[in-house]
């Protein structure tokens, strides 16, 4: 029968501890990256909600100005209101938005897109960042 000496096993736990430490570090980095991406997506959603509200307000003021409640504003005016809203804040400069007008002429849909960099992105192959997208809908208050 062979006896195993404890002195021959010395140092074998160091790679195991380093491996667990590396896994824990990657899990923490993944959690930070996910929360950063979520926070940036919520920020984009907020900007998109604001653009939709500004757009529906523009529809209302346009309708009040021409005093026509049943006719819709041209889609160019709707897109111009969104572009104007986004241009008021330099932090919104990288947000691209496309506005749409529903057939009822009172409901607008704004689709916002941007490209953001996230924390620890290069560690997980997202060095160039991620594309975020948000959609928001608002209805004018002067509608029936």
Contact map, one row per residue, 1 for C-alpha under 8 A:
111000000000000000000000000000000000000000000000000000000000000000000000000000000000000000000000000000000000000000000000000000000000000000000000
111100000000000000000000000000000000000000000000000000000000000000000000000000000000000000000000000000000000000000000000000000000000000000000000
111110000000000000000000000000000000000000000000000000000000000000000000000000000000000000000000000000000000000000000000000000000000000000000000
011111010000000000000000000000000000000000000000000000000000000000000000000000000000000000000000000000000000000000000000000000000000000000000000
001111111000000000000000000000000000000000000000000000000000000000000000000000000000000000000000000000000000000000000000000000000000000000000000
000111111100000000000000000000000000000000000000000000000000000000000000000000000000000000000000000000000000000000000000000000000000000000000000
000011111100000000000000000000000000000000000000000000000000000000000000000000000000000000000000000000000000000000000000000000000000000000000000
000111111100000000000000000000000000000000000000000000000000000000000000000000000000000000000000000000000000000000000000000000000000000000000000
000011111111000000000000000000000000000000000000000000000000000000000000000000000000000000000000000000000000000000000000000000000000000000000000
000001111111100000000000000000000000000000000000000000000000000000000000000000000000000000000000000000000000000000000000000000000000000000000000
000000001111111000000000000000000000000000000000000000000000000000000000000000000000000000000000000000000000000000000000000000000000000000000000
000000001111111100000000000000000000000000000000000000000000000000000000000000000000000000000000000000000000000000000000000000000000000000000000
000000000111111110000000000000000000000000000000000000000000000000000000000000000000000000000000000000000000000000000000000000000000000000000000
000000000011111111000000000000000000000000000000000000000000000000000000000000000000000000000000000000000000000000000000000000000000000000000000
000000000011111111100000000000000000000000000000000000000000000000000000000000000000000000000000000000000000000000000000000000000000000000000000
000000000001111111110000000000000000000000000000000000000000000000000000000000000000000000000000000000000000000000000000000000000000000000000000
000000000000111111111000000000000000000000000000000000000000000000000000000000000000000000000000000000000000000000000000000000000000000000000000
000000000000011111111100000000000000000000000000000000000000000000000000000000000000000000000000000000000000000000000000000000000000000000000000
000000000000001111111110000000000000000000000000000000000000000000000000000000000000000000000000000000000000000000000000000000000000000000000000
000000000000000111111111000000000000000000000000000000000000000000000000000000000000000000000000000000000000000000000000000000000000000000000000
000000000000000011111111100000000000000000000000000000000000000000000000000000000000000000000000000000000000000000000000000000000000000000000000
000000000000000001111111110000000000000000000000000000000000000000000000000000000000000000000000000000000000000000000000000000000000000000000000
000000000000000000111111111000000000000000000000000000000000000000000000000000000000000000000000000000000000000000000000000000000000000000000000
000000000000000000011111111100000000000000000000000000000000000000000000000000000000000000000000000000000000000000000000000000000000000000000000
000000000000000000001111111110000000000000000000000000000000000000000000000000000000000000000000000000000000000000000000000000000000000000000000
000000000000000000000111111111000000000000000000000000000000000000000000000000000000000000000000000000000000000000000000000000000000000000000000
000000000000000000000011111111100000000000000000000000000000000000000000000000000000000000000000000000000000000000000000000000000000000000000000
000000000000000000000001111111110000000000000000000000000000000000000000000000000000000000000000000000000000000000000000000000000000000000000000
000000000000000000000000111111111000000000000000000000000000000000000000000000000000000000000000000000000000000000000001000000000000000000000000
000000000000000000000000011111111100000000000000000000000000000000000000000000000000000000000000000000000000000000000001000000000000000000000000
000000000000000000000000001111111110000000000000000000000000000000000000000000000000000000000000000000000000000000000000000000000000000000000000
000000000000000000000000000111111111000000000000000000000000000000000000000000000000000000000000000000000000000000000011000000000000000000000000
000000000000000000000000000011111111100000000000000000000000000000000000000000000000000000000000000000000000000000000111100000000000000000000000
000000000000000000000000000001111111110000000000000000000000000000000000000000000000000000000000000000000000000000000000000000000000000000000000
000000000000000000000000000000111111111000000000000000000000000000000000000000000000000000000000000000000000000000000000000000000000000000000000
000000000000000000000000000000011111111100000000000000000000000000000000000000000000000000000000000000000000000000000110000000000000000000000000
000000000000000000000000000000001111111110000000000000000000000000000000000000000000000000000000000000000000000000000100000000000000000000000000
000000000000000000000000000000000111111111000000000000000000000000000000000000000000000000000000000000000000000000000000000000000000000000000000
000000000000000000000000000000000011111111100000000000000000000000000000000000000000000000000000000000000000000000000000000000000000000000000000
000000000000000000000000000000000001111111110000000000000000000000000000000000000000000000000000000000000000000000010000000000000000000000000000
000000000000000000000000000000000000111111111000000000000000000000000000000000000000000000000000000000000000000000000000000000000001110000000000
000000000000000000000000000000000000011111111100000000000000000000000000000000000000000000000000000000000000000000000000000000000000000000000000
000000000000000000000000000000000000001111111110000000000000000000000000000000000000000000000000000000000000000000000000000000000000000000000000
000000000000000000000000000000000000000111111111000000000000000000000000000000000000000000000000000000000000000111000000000000000001110000000000
000000000000000000000000000000000000000011111111100000000000000000000000000000000000000000000000000000000000000100000000000000000000111100000000
000000000000000000000000000000000000000001111111110000000000000000000000000000000000000000000000000000000000000000000000000000000000000000000000
000000000000000000000000000000000000000000111111111000000000000000000000000000000000000000010000000000000000000000000000000000000000000000000000
000000000000000000000000000000000000000000011111111100000000000000000000000000000000000000000000100000000000011100000000000000000000011100000000
000000000000000000000000000000000000000000001111111110000000000000000000000000000000000000000000000000000000000000000000000000000000001111000000
000000000000000000000000000000000000000000000111111111000000000000000000000000000000000000000000000000000000000000000000000000000000000000000000
000000000000000000000000000000000000000000000011111111100000000000000000000000000100110000000000000000000000010000000000000000000000000000000000
000000000000000000000000000000000000000000000001111111110000000000000000000000000100000000000000000000000001110000000000000000000000000111000000
000000000000000000000000000000000000000000000000111111111000000000000000000000000000000000000000000000000000000000000000000000000000000001100000
000000000000000000000000000000000000000000000000011111111100000000000000000000001100100000000000000000000000000000000000000000000000000000000000
000000000000000000000000000000000000000000000000001111111110000000000000000001101100000000000000000000000001000000000000000000000000000000000000
000000000000000000000000000000000000000000000000000111111111000000000000000000000000000000000000000000000111000000000000000000000000000001111000
000000000000000000000000000000000000000000000000000011111111100000000000000000000000000000000000000000000000000000000000000000000000000000011000
000000000000000000000000000000000000000000000000000001111111110000000000000001001000000000000000000000000000000000000000000000000000000000000000
000000000000000000000000000000000000000000000000000000111111111000000001100001000000000000000000000000000100000000000000000000000000000000010000
000000000000000000000000000000000000000000000000000000011111111100000000000000000000000000000000000000000000000000000000000000000000000000011100
000000000000000000000000000000000000000000000000000000001111111110000000000000000000000000000000000000000000000000000000000000000000000000000000
000000000000000000000000000000000000000000000000000000000111111111000000100000000000000000000000000000000000000000000000000000000000000000000000
000000000000000000000000000000000000000000000000000000000011111111111001100000000000000000000000000000000000000000000000000000000000000000000000
000000000000000000000000000000000000000000000000000000000001111111111000000000000000000000000000000000000000000000000000000000000000000000000000
000000000000000000000000000000000000000000000000000000000000111111100000000000000000000000000000000000000000000000000000000000000000000000000000
000000000000000000000000000000000000000000000000000000000000011111110000000000000000000000000000000000000000000000000000000000000000000000000000
000000000000000000000000000000000000000000000000000000000000001111111000000000000000000000000000000000000000000000000000000000000000000000000000
000000000000000000000000000000000000000000000000000000000000001101111110000000000000000000000000000000000000000000000000000000000000000000000000
000000000000000000000000000000000000000000000000000000000000001100111110000000000000000000000000000000000000000000000000000000000000000000000110
000000000000000000000000000000000000000000000000000000000000000000011111000000000000000000000000000000001000000000000000000000000000000000000000
000000000000000000000000000000000000000000000000000000000000000000011111100000000000000000000000000000001000000000000000000000000000000000000000
000000000000000000000000000000000000000000000000000000000010001000000111110000000000000000000000000000011100000000000000000000000000000000000000
000000000000000000000000000000000000000000000000000000000010011000000011111011000000000000000000000000001000000000000000000000000000000000000000
000000000000000000000000000000000000000000000000000000000000000000000001111111000000000000000000000000000000000000000000000000000000000000000000
000000000000000000000000000000000000000000000000000000000000000000000000111111100000000000000000001110000000000000000000000000000000000000000000
000000000000000000000000000000000000000000000000000000000000000000000000011111110000000000000000000000000000000000000000000000000000000000000000
000000000000000000000000000000000000000000000000000000000000000000000000111111111000000000000000000000000000000000000000000000000000000000000000
000000000000000000000000000000000000000000000000000000100110000000000000111111111100000000000000001110000000000000000000000000000000000000000000
000000000000000000000000000000000000000000000000000000100000000000000000001111111110000000000000011100000000000000000000000000000000000000000000
000000000000000000000000000000000000000000000000000000000000000000000000000111111111000000000000000000000000000000000000000000000000000000000000
000000000000000000000000000000000000000000000000000001100100000000000000000011111111100000000000000000000000000000000000000000000000000000000000
000000000000000000000000000000000000000000000000001101100000000000000000000001111111110000000000111000000000000000000000000000000000000000000000
000000000000000000000000000000000000000000000000000000000000000000000000000000111111111000000000100000000000000000000000000000000000000000000000
000000000000000000000000000000000000000000000000000000000000000000000000000000011111111100000000000000000000000000000000000000000000000000000000
000000000000000000000000000000000000000000000000001001000000000000000000000000001111111110000000000000000000000000000000000000000000000000000000
000000000000000000000000000000000000000000000000001000000000000000000000000000000111111110011010000000000000000000000000000000000000000000000000
000000000000000000000000000000000000000000000000000000000000000000000000000000000011111111011000000000000000000000000000000000000000000000000000
000000000000000000000000000000000000000000000000000000000000000000000000000000000001111111010000000000000000000000000000000000000000000000000000
000000000000000000000000000000000000000000000000000000000000000000000000000000000000111111111000000000000000000000000000000000000000000000000000
000000000000000000000000000000000000000000000000000000000000000000000000000000000000001111111000000000000000000000000000000000000000000000000000
000000000000000000000000000000000000000000000000000000000000000000000000000000000000000011111100000000000000000000000000000000000000000000000000
000000000000000000000000000000000000000000000010000000000000000000000000000000000000011111111110000000000000000000000000000000000000000000000000
000000000000000000000000000000000000000000000000000000000000000000000000000000000000011011111110000000000000000000000000000000000000000000000000
000000000000000000000000000000000000000000000000000000000000000000000000000000000000000000111111000000000000000001100000000000000000000000000000
000000000000000000000000000000000000000000000000000000000000000000000000000000000000010000011111100000000000000111000000000000000000000000000000
000000000000000000000000000000000000000000000000000000000000000000000000000000000000000000000111110000000000000111000000000000000000000000000000
000000000000000000000000000000000000000000000001000000000000000000000000000000000110000000000011111000000000011110000000000000000000000000000000
000000000000000000000000000000000000000000000000000000000000000000000000000000100100000000000001111100000000011100000000000000000000000000000000
000000000000000000000000000000000000000000000000000000000000000000000000001001100100000000000000111110000001111000000000000000000000000000000000
000000000000000000000000000000000000000000000000000000000000000000000000001001100000000000000000011111000001110000000000000000000000000000000000
000000000000000000000000000000000000000000000000000000000000000000000000001001000000000000000000001111101111100000000000000000000000000000000000
000000000000000000000000000000000000000000000000000000000000000000000000000000000000000000000000000111111111100000000000000000000000000000000000
000000000000000000000000000000000000000000000000000000000000000000000000000000000000000000000000000011111100000000000000000000000000000000000000
000000000000000000000000000000000000000000000000000000000000000000000001000000000000000000000000000001111110000000000000000000000000000000000000
000000000000000000000000000000000000000000000000000000000000000000000111100000000000000000000000000011111111000000000000000000000000000000000000
000000000000000000000000000000000000000000000000000000010010000000000001000000000000000000000000000011111111000000000000000000000000000000110010
000000000000000000000000000000000000000000000000000000010000000000000000000000000000000000000000000011011111100000000000000000000000000011110000
000000000000000000000000000000000000000000000000000100110000000000000000000000000000000000000000001111001111110000000000000000000000000011100000
000000000000000000000000000000000000000000000000000100000000000000000000000000000000000000000000001111000011111000000000000000000000001111000000
000000000000000000000000000000000000000000000001001100000000000000000000000000000000000000000000111100000001111100000000000000000000001110000000
000000000000000000000000000000000000000000000001000000000000000000000000000000000000000000000000111000000000111110000000000000000000111100000000
000000000000000000000000000000000000000000011001000000000000000000000000000000000000000000000011110000000000011111000000000000000000111000000000
000000000000000000000000000000000000000000010000000000000000000000000000000000000000000000000011100000000000001111100000000000000011110000000000
000000000000000000000000000000000000000000010000000000000000000000000000000000000000000000000111000000000000000111110000000000000011100000000000
000000000000000000000000000000000000000000000000000000000000000000000000000000000000000000000100000000000000000011111000000000001111000000000000
000000000000000000000000000000000000000100000000000000000000000000000000000000000000000000000000000000000000000001111100000000001111000000000000
000000000000000000000000000000000000000000000000000000000000000000000000000000000000000000000000000000000000000000111110100000111100000000000000
000000000000000000000000000000001001100000000000000000000000000000000000000000000000000000000000000000000000000000011111100001001100000000000000
000000000000000000000000000000011001000000000000000000000000000000000000000000000000000000000000000000000000000000001111100000000000000000000000
000000000000000000000000000011011000000000000000000000000000000000000000000000000000000000000000000000000000000000000111111100100000000000000000
000000000000000000000000000000001000000000000000000000000000000000000000000000000000000000000000000000000000000000001111111111111000000000000000
000000000000000000000000000000000000000000000000000000000000000000000000000000000000000000000000000000000000000000000001111111110000000000000000
000000000000000000000000000000000000000000000000000000000000000000000000000000000000000000000000000000000000000000000001111111100000000000000000
000000000000000000000000000000000000000000000000000000000000000000000000000000000000000000000000000000000000000000000001111111100000000000000000
000000000000000000000000000000000000000000000000000000000000000000000000000000000000000000000000000000000000000000000000111111100000000000000000
000000000000000000000000000000000000000000000000000000000000000000000000000000000000000000000000000000000000000000000100111111111100000000000000
000000000000000000000000000000000000000000000000000000000000000000000000000000000000000000000000000000000000000000001001111111111000000000000000
000000000000000000000000000000000000000000000000000000000000000000000000000000000000000000000000000000000000000000001000110001111100000000000000
000000000000000000000000000000000000000000000000000000000000000000000000000000000000000000000000000000000000000000111100100001111110000000000000
000000000000000000000000000000000000000000000000000000000000000000000000000000000000000000000000000000000000000000111100000001011111000000000000
000000000000000000000000000000000000000000000000000000000000000000000000000000000000000000000000000000000000000011110000000000001111100000000000
000000000000000000000000000000000000000010010000000000000000000000000000000000000000000000000000000000000000000011110000000000000111110000000000
000000000000000000000000000000000000000010011000000000000000000000000000000000000000000000000000000000000000001111000000000000000011111000000000
000000000000000000000000000000000000000010011001000000000000000000000000000000000000000000000000000000000000001110000000000000000001111100000000
000000000000000000000000000000000000000000001001100000000000000000000000000000000000000000000000000000000000111100000000000000000000111110000000
000000000000000000000000000000000000000000001001100100000000000000000000000000000000000000000000000000000000111000000000000000000000011111000000
000000000000000000000000000000000000000000000000100100000000000000000000000000000000000000000000000000000011110000000000000000000000001111100000
000000000000000000000000000000000000000000000000100110010000000000000000000000000000000000000000000000000011100000000000000000000000000111110000
000000000000000000000000000000000000000000000000000010010000000000000000000000000000000000000000000000000111000000000000000000000000000011111010
000000000000000000000000000000000000000000000000000000011011000000000000000000000000000000000000000000000110000000000000000000000000000001111110
000000000000000000000000000000000000000000000000000000011001000000000000000000000000000000000000000000000000000000000000000000000000000000111110
000000000000000000000000000000000000000000000000000000000001000000001000000000000000000000000000000000000000000000000000000000000000000000011111
000000000000000000000000000000000000000000000000000000000000000000001000000000000000000000000000000000000100000000000000000000000000000000111111
000000000000000000000000000000000000000000000000000000000000000000000000000000000000000000000000000000000000000000000000000000000000000000000111
